[in-house]
């Protein structure tokens, strides 16, 4: 794989294309998360739909993993190439012209990669705060639903009669209570603050990534590139706000106050 990535032009195109793939996924993920404002049913239904994709979900995950790895590899390669090729006498001049978000892309990118690993361990694998990951919704043949914590020996927030109801009524299906998992997770202020800082870095990264994509493809005519730069910054703000508004709203008790 590396011998195909050792050319600067090819590496730039690989980084640009994989970057836009990741941005499209991030956008969809952010919009999906915002369904928490529609209530528990909307978010859990959306999460159950994604889990129901089965092998297609794994194909998407593998594709995103490959895109992320290629993006990281080409980013590091180009950073090292530019560092080795840059004459020392141009260092100050380049820093004056370059904006902070462009100068720190490699570092914000690596921090975001570390955050993604944490995020997957937290909400996808459930190894972080496992006590919140085990909650389920159970639906019976009488359309009666209860909440169940697989770590507990009895139904949470239910009386003993509900335990009997489950035994009598046929269970139609179960689904992961993502709403409760997210709310309980973000009620921890340390975790929420960590997420908020991480998504601000993500927005900062994207604010340069979008305009960099257009530059790499040669769509950087002075006639309209100023607008592309403004769009890129605005998009970075949108992504950061779309993600941080969830933990912030939970911390403030705007959503999930009854969980």
Sine and cosine of phi, psi and omega as CSV:
sin_phi,cos_phi,sin_psi,cos_psi,sin_omega,cos_omega
0.00,0.00,-0.62,0.78,-0.10,-0.99
-0.91,0.40,-0.53,0.85,-0.04,-1.00
-0.92,0.38,-0.36,0.93,0.05,-1.00
-1.00,0.06,-0.17,0.98,-0.05,-1.00
-0.94,-0.33,0.13,0.99,-0.09,-1.00
-1.00,0.03,0.10,0.99,0.07,-1.00
-0.97,-0.22,0.71,-0.70,-0.11,-0.99
-0.88,0.48,-0.72,0.69,-0.04,-1.00
-0.89,0.45,-0.72,0.69,0.01,-1.00
-0.89,0.46,-0.67,0.74,-0.01,-1.00
-0.88,0.47,-0.65,0.76,0.01,-1.00
-0.90,0.44,-0.65,0.76,0.01,-1.00
-0.93,0.36,-0.65,0.76,0.04,-1.00
-0.88,0.47,-0.69,0.73,0.00,-1.00
-0.90,0.43,-0.65,0.76,-0.01,-1.00
-0.92,0.39,-0.73,0.68,-0.06,-1.00
-0.92,0.39,-0.71,0.70,0.02,-1.00
-0.92,0.40,-0.55,0.84,0.04,-1.00
-0.89,0.45,-0.70,0.71,-0.01,-1.00
-0.93,0.36,-0.54,0.84,0.08,-1.00
-0.88,0.47,-0.71,0.71,0.00,-1.00
-0.92,0.40,-0.61,0.79,0.02,-1.00
-0.91,0.41,-0.65,0.76,0.03,-1.00
-0.89,0.46,-0.66,0.75,0.05,-1.00
-0.90,0.43,-0.70,0.71,-0.01,-1.00
-0.86,0.51,-0.65,0.76,0.02,-1.00
-0.89,0.47,-0.73,0.68,0.03,-1.00
-0.89,0.46,-0.63,0.77,0.01,-1.00
-0.91,0.42,-0.66,0.75,0.01,-1.00
-0.90,0.44,-0.70,0.71,0.00,-1.00
-0.91,0.42,-0.61,0.79,0.04,-1.00
-0.90,0.44,-0.66,0.75,0.01,-1.00
-0.89,0.45,-0.52,0.86,-0.05,-1.00
-0.92,0.38,-0.20,0.98,0.05,-1.00
-0.92,0.39,-0.21,0.98,0.07,-1.00
-0.88,0.48,-0.43,0.90,0.02,-1.00
-0.97,0.25,-0.25,0.97,0.06,-1.00
-1.00,0.07,-0.16,0.99,0.05,-1.00
0.91,-0.42,0.11,-0.99,-0.07,-1.00
-0.88,0.48,-0.70,0.71,-0.05,-1.00
-0.88,0.48,-0.69,0.72,-0.04,-1.00
-0.90,0.44,-0.73,0.69,-0.04,-1.00
-0.93,0.36,-0.69,0.72,-0.02,-1.00
-0.92,0.39,-0.57,0.82,0.05,-1.00
-0.91,0.41,-0.67,0.74,0.03,-1.00
-0.89,0.45,-0.70,0.72,0.00,-1.00
-0.91,0.42,-0.64,0.77,0.02,-1.00
-0.91,0.42,-0.59,0.81,0.05,-1.00
-0.88,0.47,-0.70,0.72,0.01,-1.00
-0.90,0.44,-0.70,0.71,0.02,-1.00
-0.90,0.43,-0.50,0.87,0.00,-1.00
-0.96,0.29,-0.15,0.99,0.02,-1.00
-0.94,0.34,-0.33,0.94,0.09,-1.00
0.86,0.50,-0.86,-0.50,-0.08,-1.00
-0.91,0.41,-0.47,0.88,0.04,-1.00
-0.92,0.40,-0.56,0.83,0.05,-1.00
-0.91,0.42,-0.63,0.78,0.02,-1.00
-0.94,0.33,-0.57,0.82,0.08,-1.00
-0.88,0.47,-0.68,0.73,0.03,-1.00
-0.89,0.45,-0.69,0.72,-0.02,-1.00
-0.89,0.45,-0.68,0.74,0.01,-1.00
-0.91,0.42,-0.67,0.75,0.03,-1.00
-0.88,0.48,-0.67,0.74,0.02,-1.00
-0.92,0.38,-0.60,0.80,0.03,-1.00
-0.90,0.44,-0.70,0.71,0.03,-1.00
-0.88,0.47,-0.71,0.71,0.01,-1.00
-0.88,0.48,-0.67,0.74,0.00,-1.00
-0.91,0.42,-0.69,0.72,0.01,-1.00
-0.90,0.44,-0.70,0.71,0.02,-1.00
-0.90,0.44,-0.62,0.78,0.01,-1.00
-0.90,0.44,-0.69,0.73,0.01,-1.00
-0.92,0.39,-0.71,0.70,-0.03,-1.00
-0.88,0.48,-0.75,0.66,-0.03,-1.00
-0.93,0.37,-0.56,0.83,0.03,-1.00
-0.89,0.45,-0.72,0.69,0.01,-1.00
-0.91,0.41,-0.66,0.75,0.01,-1.00
-0.87,0.50,-0.73,0.68,-0.02,-1.00
-0.93,0.38,-0.57,0.82,0.05,-1.00
-0.89,0.45,-0.72,0.70,0.01,-1.00
-0.92,0.40,-0.63,0.78,0.01,-1.00
-0.90,0.45,-0.73,0.69,0.00,-1.00
-0.91,0.42,-0.60,0.80,0.01,-1.00
-0.91,0.41,-0.68,0.73,-0.02,-1.00
-0.96,0.29,-0.48,0.88,-0.06,-1.00
-1.00,0.01,-0.22,0.98,-0.12,-0.99
-0.99,0.13,0.84,-0.55,0.07,-1.00
-0.92,0.39,0.60,-0.80,-0.04,-1.00
-0.87,0.49,-0.53,0.85,-0.08,-1.00
-0.93,0.37,-0.25,0.97,-0.02,-1.00
-0.99,-0.16,0.03,1.00,-0.11,-0.99
-0.87,0.50,-0.78,0.62,-0.05,-1.00
-0.90,0.44,-0.71,0.71,-0.02,-1.00
-0.87,0.49,-0.68,0.73,-0.01,-1.00
-0.91,0.41,-0.62,0.78,-0.02,-1.00
-0.94,0.35,-0.50,0.87,0.05,-1.00
-0.93,0.38,-0.64,0.77,-0.05,-1.00
-0.98,0.19,-0.57,0.82,-0.08,-1.00
-0.99,0.17,0.64,-0.77,0.04,-1.00
-0.99,0.13,0.31,-0.95,-0.07,-1.00
-0.87,0.50,-0.66,0.75,-0.04,-1.00
-0.91,0.42,-0.53,0.85,0.03,-1.00
-0.97,0.24,-0.54,0.84,-0.03,-1.00
-0.96,0.27,-0.41,0.91,-0.09,-1.00
-0.95,-0.31,0.24,0.97,-0.07,-1.00
-0.83,0.56,-0.71,0.70,-0.06,-1.00
-0.90,0.43,-0.61,0.79,-0.05,-1.00
-0.97,0.23,-0.69,0.72,0.07,-1.00
-0.90,0.43,-0.57,0.82,0.03,-1.00
-0.89,0.45,-0.69,0.72,0.01,-1.00
-0.93,0.37,-0.61,0.80,0.05,-1.00
-0.92,0.40,-0.62,0.79,0.04,-1.00
-0.91,0.41,-0.64,0.77,0.03,-1.00
-0.87,0.49,-0.67,0.75,0.04,-1.00
-0.90,0.43,-0.64,0.77,0.02,-1.00
-0.91,0.42,-0.63,0.77,0.00,-1.00
-0.87,0.49,-0.66,0.75,0.04,-1.00
-0.87,0.49,-0.71,0.70,0.04,-1.00
-0.88,0.47,-0.69,0.72,-0.03,-1.00
-0.88,0.48,-0.67,0.74,0.02,-1.00
-0.91,0.42,-0.67,0.74,0.03,-1.00
-0.91,0.42,-0.52,0.86,-0.06,-1.00
-0.98,0.21,-0.86,0.51,-0.17,-0.99
-0.98,-0.22,-0.30,0.95,0.00,-1.00
-0.99,-0.15,-0.73,0.68,-0.01,-1.00
-1.00,0.03,-0.59,0.81,0.02,-1.00
0.99,0.11,0.31,0.95,0.00,-1.00
-0.99,0.16,-0.29,0.96,0.11,-0.99
-0.97,-0.23,0.78,-0.62,-0.12,-0.99
0.81,0.59,0.82,0.57,-0.04,-1.00
-0.87,0.49,-0.41,0.91,0.00,-1.00
-0.91,0.42,-0.41,0.91,0.03,-1.00
-1.00,0.00,-0.29,0.96,-0.08,-1.00
-0.98,0.17,-0.34,0.94,-0.17,-0.98
-1.00,0.02,-0.03,1.00,-0.02,-1.00
-0.95,0.31,0.69,-0.73,0.00,-1.00
-0.74,-0.67,0.38,-0.93,0.18,-0.98
-0.95,-0.30,0.74,-0.67,-0.02,-1.00
-0.90,-0.44,0.78,-0.63,0.00,-1.00
-0.91,-0.41,0.78,-0.63,-0.03,-1.00
-0.97,-0.22,0.03,-1.00,-0.04,-1.00
-0.92,0.40,-0.32,0.95,0.05,-1.00
-1.00,-0.09,0.29,0.96,0.02,-1.00
0.88,0.48,0.42,0.91,0.01,-1.00
-0.99,-0.12,0.78,-0.62,-0.03,-1.00
-0.90,-0.44,0.58,-0.81,0.07,-1.00
-0.73,-0.68,0.25,-0.97,0.02,-1.00
-0.95,-0.30,0.69,-0.72,-0.09,-1.00
-0.72,-0.69,0.72,-0.70,0.07,-1.00
-0.97,-0.26,0.91,-0.42,-0.08,-1.00
-0.90,0.43,-0.30,0.95,0.04,-1.00
-0.99,0.16,-0.34,0.94,-0.07,-1.00
-1.00,-0.07,0.18,-0.98,0.01,-1.00
-0.99,-0.11,-0.12,0.99,0.01,-1.00
-0.60,-0.80,0.15,-0.99,0.00,-1.00
-0.93,0.37,0.71,-0.71,-0.01,-1.00
-0.98,0.19,0.66,-0.75,0.06,-1.00
0.87,0.49,0.43,0.90,0.02,-1.00
-0.76,-0.65,0.39,-0.92,0.04,-1.00
-1.00,0.01,0.01,-1.00,-0.09,-1.00
-0.92,0.40,-0.42,0.91,0.00,-1.00
-0.90,0.44,-0.52,0.86,0.00,-1.00
-0.91,0.40,-0.58,0.81,0.04,-1.00
-0.88,0.48,-0.64,0.77,0.03,-1.00
-0.93,0.36,-0.60,0.80,0.00,-1.00
-0.87,0.50,-0.65,0.76,0.00,-1.00
-0.91,0.41,-0.59,0.81,0.00,-1.00
-0.92,0.38,-0.56,0.83,-0.04,-1.00
-0.99,0.13,-0.71,0.70,-0.05,-1.00
-0.99,0.11,0.60,-0.80,0.03,-1.00
-0.96,0.28,0.76,-0.66,0.03,-1.00
-0.98,0.19,0.86,-0.51,0.00,-1.00
-0.99,0.16,-0.76,0.66,0.06,-1.00
-0.27,-0.96,0.30,-0.96,0.06,-1.00
-0.84,-0.54,0.44,-0.90,0.10,-0.99
-0.56,-0.83,0.47,-0.88,-0.03,-1.00
-0.92,0.39,0.73,-0.68,0.02,-1.00
-1.00,0.07,0.98,0.19,-0.04,-1.00
-0.91,0.42,-0.62,0.79,-0.02,-1.00
-0.83,0.56,-0.77,0.63,-0.03,-1.00
-0.92,0.40,-0.62,0.78,0.02,-1.00
-0.87,0.50,-0.73,0.69,-0.03,-1.00
-0.92,0.40,-0.72,0.70,-0.03,-1.00
-0.89,0.46,-0.75,0.66,0.01,-1.00
-0.90,0.44,-0.60,0.80,0.02,-1.00
-0.90,0.44,-0.73,0.68,-0.06,-1.00
-0.99,0.13,-0.11,0.99,0.12,-0.99
-0.95,0.31,-0.27,0.96,0.13,-0.99
-0.98,0.20,0.93,-0.37,-0.10,-1.00
-0.87,0.48,-0.55,0.84,0.00,-1.00
-0.91,0.41,-0.68,0.74,0.02,-1.00
-0.93,0.38,-0.67,0.74,0.00,-1.00
-0.89,0.46,-0.70,0.71,0.00,-1.00
-0.90,0.44,-0.64,0.77,0.04,-1.00
-0.88,0.48,-0.70,0.71,0.03,-1.00
-0.90,0.44,-0.68,0.74,-0.03,-1.00
-0.88,0.47,-0.70,0.71,0.04,-1.00
-0.89,0.46,-0.66,0.75,-0.03,-1.00
-0.90,0.43,-0.67,0.74,-0.04,-1.00
-0.97,0.25,-0.42,0.91,0.14,-0.99
-0.91,0.41,-0.67,0.75,0.09,-1.00
-0.88,0.47,-0.62,0.78,0.04,-1.00
-0.88,0.47,-0.73,0.69,0.04,-1.00
-0.88,0.47,-0.63,0.78,0.04,-1.00
-0.88,0.48,-0.67,0.74,0.01,-1.00
-0.91,0.42,-0.72,0.69,-0.04,-1.00
-0.92,0.38,-0.51,0.86,-0.03,-1.00
-0.86,0.51,-0.44,0.90,0.09,-1.00
-0.99,-0.17,-0.48,0.88,-0.09,-1.00
-0.88,0.47,-0.65,0.76,-0.04,-1.00
-0.90,0.43,-0.74,0.68,0.01,-1.00
-0.93,0.37,-0.53,0.85,0.05,-1.00
-0.90,0.43,-0.59,0.81,0.04,-1.00
-0.87,0.50,-0.72,0.69,0.01,-1.00
-0.91,0.41,-0.61,0.79,0.03,-1.00
-0.90,0.43,-0.69,0.73,-0.02,-1.00
-0.88,0.48,-0.61,0.79,0.00,-1.00
-0.99,0.12,0.01,1.00,0.04,-1.00
0.99,0.11,0.20,0.98,0.00,-1.00
-1.00,-0.08,0.86,0.51,-0.09,-1.00
-0.79,-0.62,0.63,0.78,0.06,-1.00
-0.87,0.49,0.72,-0.70,0.01,-1.00
-0.83,0.56,-0.36,0.93,-0.05,-1.00
-0.89,0.45,-0.61,0.79,-0.06,-1.00
-0.78,-0.62,0.01,1.00,-0.08,-1.00
-0.94,0.35,-0.46,0.89,0.06,-1.00
-0.86,0.51,-0.63,0.78,0.02,-1.00
-0.94,0.34,-0.55,0.83,0.04,-1.00
-0.91,0.41,-0.66,0.76,0.04,-1.00
-0.87,0.49,-0.69,0.72,0.01,-1.00
-0.91,0.42,-0.65,0.76,0.03,-1.00
-0.90,0.44,-0.65,0.76,0.00,-1.00
-0.89,0.46,-0.71,0.71,0.02,-1.00
-0.91,0.42,-0.69,0.72,0.01,-1.00
-0.89,0.46,-0.61,0.79,0.00,-1.00
-0.93,0.38,-0.61,0.79,0.07,-1.00
-0.88,0.48,-0.67,0.75,0.06,-1.00
-0.88,0.47,-0.69,0.72,-0.03,-1.00
-0.87,0.49,-0.73,0.68,-0.02,-1.00
-0.90,0.44,-0.70,0.71,-0.01,-1.00
-0.88,0.48,-0.72,0.69,-0.02,-1.00
-0.92,0.39,-0.65,0.76,-0.02,-1.00
-0.88,0.48,-0.55,0.84,0.02,-1.00
-1.00,0.08,-0.71,0.71,-0.11,-0.99
-0.96,0.27,-0.32,0.95,-0.03,-1.00
-0.92,0.38,-0.41,0.91,0.00,-1.00
-0.95,0.32,-0.86,0.51,0.03,-1.00
-0.88,0.47,-0.56,0.83,0.01,-1.00
-0.91,0.42,-0.67,0.74,0.01,-1.00
-0.92,0.40,-0.57,0.82,0.03,-1.00
-0.94,0.33,-0.66,0.75,0.04,-1.00
-0.88,0.48,-0.61,0.79,-0.03,-1.00
-0.99,0.11,-0.08,1.00,0.03,-1.00
0.98,0.20,0.27,0.96,0.02,-1.00
-0.95,0.33,-0.61,0.79,0.09,-1.00
-0.78,-0.62,0.49,-0.87,0.07,-1.00
0.96,0.27,0.29,0.96,-0.03,-1.00
-0.92,0.40,-0.38,0.92,-0.05,-1.00
-1.00,-0.08,0.08,1.00,-0.02,-1.00
-1.00,0.00,0.00,0.00,0.00,0.00
